[in-house]
Amino acid sequence: MRNIMIKIEYDGTNYNGWQIQPNGITIQGEIKKALKKLTGEDLNINGSGRTDAKVHARGQVANFYTASNIPVGGFARAINHFLPQDIAVLEAKEVSKDFHARYWAEGKMYGYQLYIYPQRSPLLRNHSYHITYELDIAKIEEAVKLFIGTHDFKAFMSSGSSVKSTIRTIKHIKLERQGHCIWLEFEGNGFLYNMVRIIVGTLVEIGSGKRDLEIVKKALETGDRRNAGHLAPPQGLFLEKVFYPLTH
Amino acid sequence: MRNIMIKIEYDGTNYNGWQIQPNGITIQGEIKKALKKLTGEDLNINGSGRTDAKVHARGQVANFYTASNIPVGGFARAINHFLPQDIAVLEAKEVSKDFHARYWAEGKMYGYQLYIYPQRSPLLRNHSYHITYELDIAKIEEAVKLFIGTHDFKAFMSSGSSVKSTIRTIKHIKLERQGHCIWLEFEGNGFLYNMVRIIVGTLVEIGSGKRDLEIVKKALETGDRRNAGHLAPPQGLFLEKVFYPLTH
């Protein structure tokens, strides 16, 4: 049995998220179906983590064990033949037997796109959070700094997941303004459920003047969800990269 | 009667192009329907020019005459309420009675997006031309220069339109590489039917080594369509801007 690692891009617009579930179509489910057609096998696909409905990925990672002897060089093209147009495997490679996409992940990078203009954007409608009013970028840049480092992010988590610890480290946050868009990038050792979207919601509220900068410190200190901002919508979020030890 | 000029963005993926036709849904048709709902009037909408099926716009311009007294400040928002999510009016303003979006246009800017990677991109599938092999960018940059200026672009025109002259001036072509994408921008005083897409097809063939640089000179001199490259697909094309005299 070979252990194959794949890097996946998807447009999450028409999916109920990554993870297979009884109702609704999912990315993991579509990949499972495509692999069944390609290899004839009923495989378990381990993703690096879930993404919610309408969330996108440019660098989701997964692995699976296969008895098939399809060369890895042609694997991406072969599986893409069986995948719908809004999912594609970008790369495939054989990895050591013990590699697991979730357990071995050392960190992740997410991107989030804001679109700031009075009218909605037809071209970005499924790939951004539409804000109709101006934001104070300098204020958002100040707020961003408060999130960097190791903190208890309990206030920036939606309920619905069980985690041992709510302490996480954000290594880096990038903010870029391009025309009517703001692109935010978050790199960290791991993210709680909805953490990026709640941070973005908080940044938007600070940028609009609805909340004060102080709220970030208070939320990090108290762990109280009510001190953090709203949950930004899923369609602005992109899983950009998953980091693994250098040997992979 | 007021003469209203509107700037429109659309995702052309699900449309049979700009112009109203007996079969299929069109951008112009959807705007006409939305204006009917908003004003109760059956209006003629003059676009700056047609765009083909699956072609997008970030800056299409149109005008129409209305007896309604809806203030222009709230016009964009009001009409967007009646438009589908893949079409939006970005701005509306009252212009002089004699303004006509097509006759008054002094020039246009089109963008074209290439996506270069062995596997297709789910996120860019409707907004780029997917090329699976590497292109020689330096060669494309050289070829680009040959198009700039005033030329007879007869070889770079599809049949199906009647024009008096096939002479056009390209003022400027910009080429930007961003990750796996190449963004091309063409600014000129006017473009023949499919001209941008045939120029792009020619550039791709030169970049891939299929055709020599010399072919551009030959095509411009002979006006022979066979000396130009293939018609690049519609989904990579964006109508970015329409230019009018400074008074508008």
Interface residues (C-beta under 8 A of the other chain):
Chain A: E9 Y10 D11 H56 R58 A76 R77 N80 Q85 D86 I87 A88 V89 L90 Y117 P118 Q119 R120 S121 P122 L123 R125 H127
Chain B: E9 Y10 D11 H56 R58 A76 R77 N80 Q85 D86 I87 A88 V89 L90 Y117 P118 Q119 R120 S121 P122 L123 R125 H127
